[in-house]
Amino acid sequence: MTEYLNETVFTWGATPLKFGAGAVDEIGWDLAKLGAQRVLIITDPGVAATGLPSRVADAAKAGGLTVDIFDRVHVEPTDDSIRDAIAYAGESTWDGFIGVGGGSAIDTAKAVNLYTTHPADLYDYVNKPIGEGLAPPAPLKPLVAVPTTAGTGSETTPVCVMDFLELQVKSGISHPYLRPDLAVIDPLLTLSMPPEVTAASGMDVLCHALESYTARPFHSFARHTPETRVAYNGSNPISDAWTEQALTLLARSFRKAVLNGGDLEARTDMMLAATFAGMGFGNAGVHIPHACAYPIAGRVREYRPGNYPQDVALVPHGESVSLTAPAAFRFTFPTDPGKHLHAADILDPRGADTTRDERERLPQVLTSLMRDIGIPNGLSGVGYTAHDVRPLVEGTMQQQRLLAVTPRTATEEDIEAVLTESLENW
Ligand SMILES: NC(=O)c1ccc[n+]([C@@H]2O[C@H](COP(=O)([O-])OP(=O)(O)OC[C@H]3O[C@@H](n4cnc5c(N)ncnc54)[C@H](O)[C@@H]3O)[C@@H](O)[C@H]2O)c1
């Protein structure tokens, strides 16, 4: 066998999907094909209030299935809320699950599927260093993901994220078995999404696309064996193609979807963008903005964004990733100026946001968009001060799985500089 020092191979996986207006009405047929007869729908109270999960249940029942709905998912799931969902599901026997909602509901459905199929202590499958990082022993039951936000791409990823309340840190589980068996992506389900959720979840899509596009290239890693090759390969020609398409759709429709939620064409573009970006980052990986987002969300004190549940303080995932994005792309610019400038050109094709300093072009395009759609102004906008930077650095440095695909080594000092620059973005 030829000996290579550097990686020459990348992998690319995706969930089979059904896309389009009305796609969800066929879910009974799809579930029966997957061999599921008794299914549990997993959703959160806000999504339940829109009536969408009942509509999915009716469509599944029309296919002859027995269906129940669990609607207590916590928005931004916590270890406690995941345990609650697992306990509920464990009271009966299910042969399939449907996650209906944003990333919170779909991630909870992934965890419920994992822990009811292969029971274990919650920490057993959680990524190191928070958990034991054990691999599930065998594949799981059928899981269908029905996203109602255009955001996380959780419907196509092998990842589930949760907040460990006492540790004040977000972490997750990452294994190919977690990837849903089918994503039913119906843009009509996003028409009821409030502007704040549209803005935050759309920024998640944008950061997925930009981070995976600028990630460390797969061929710069040391050669893996088939057993050690990780899900996050680094940027590669296939993920680049998907992320460029996602950026084009975002340029056309992101502002429109926030300003006029009833614009079905814009909503369809956003759903496609989320799917394409998911296909990119789910294989290439994400880096600094996502690594910083975990402690930014985990250490929140008082911030309560409009149109999110008001019972607890939270920084929505999409906001937490976008707050450091301008500074992060300023930091990564020297690794591949061409890609950073190309991304800025796709997002701002008329060059409305022009600057003579090439390094500032992408940060400027981002801050202009964030201002227009109502994203808070940097870390200070969600209640952090300069005193918080040190603990945020420590939390970020724990996310080595993500930092590994940063295109240049990010030391503690570098992350401190990114977070300090991000206290105010404009
Ligand atoms: N698994 C992954 O690959 C992955 C990737 C990124 C983020 N995440 C996780 O996903 C979560 C965030 O998910 P999200 O941004 O999709 O939002 P979300 O699921 O947290 O939902 C946000 C809010 O929007 C409401 N909502 C959702 N869809 C709606 C609709 N159509 N109409 C009316 N209200 C609606 C919900 O009730 C909730 O109040 C975080 O926990 C994050 O860590 C997971």
The ligand as a Gaussian input file, in Angstrom:
#p B3LYP/6-31G(d) Opt

LIG

0 1
 N      -27.423000      18.885000      15.709000
 C      -26.823000      19.818000      15.037000
 O      -26.132000      19.555000      14.062000
 C      -26.995000      21.230000      15.483000
 C      -26.361000      22.245000      14.760000
 C      -26.545000      23.539000      15.197000
 C      -27.334000      23.822000      16.316000
 N      -27.916000      22.807000      17.016000
 C      -28.767000      23.065000      18.191000
 O      -30.077000      23.432000      17.750000
 C      -30.689000      24.300000      18.712000
 C      -31.226000      25.544000      18.048000
 O      -32.171000      25.187000      17.079000
 P      -32.957000      26.268000      16.179000
 O      -32.120000      27.449000      15.963000
 O      -33.444000      25.535000      14.999000
 O      -34.165000      26.748000      17.089000
 P      -34.995000      26.036000      18.250000
 O      -35.331000      24.642000      17.911000
 O      -34.257000      26.253000      19.530000
 O      -36.331000      26.895000      18.241000
 C      -36.287000      28.278000      18.562000
 C      -37.663000      28.834000      18.886000
 O      -38.428000      28.905000      17.699000
 C      -39.699000      28.283000      17.875000
 N      -40.054000      27.743000      16.551000
 C      -39.362000      26.850000      15.803000
 N      -39.968000      26.663000      14.616000
 C      -41.069000      27.453000      14.610000
 C      -42.097000      27.690000      13.654000
 N      -42.095000      27.133000      12.440000
 N      -43.089000      28.543000      13.992000
 C      -43.107000      29.167000      15.215000
 N      -42.146000      28.988000      16.144000
 C      -41.145000      28.145000      15.844000
 C      -39.486000      27.244000      18.942000
 O      -40.685000      26.942000      19.626000
 C      -38.477000      27.957000      19.838000
 O      -39.139000      28.809000      20.755000
 C      -29.620000      24.585000      19.746000
 O      -29.810000      23.776000      20.875000
 C      -28.342000      24.224000      19.047000
 O      -27.293000      23.883000      19.914000
 C      -27.772000      21.532000      16.596000

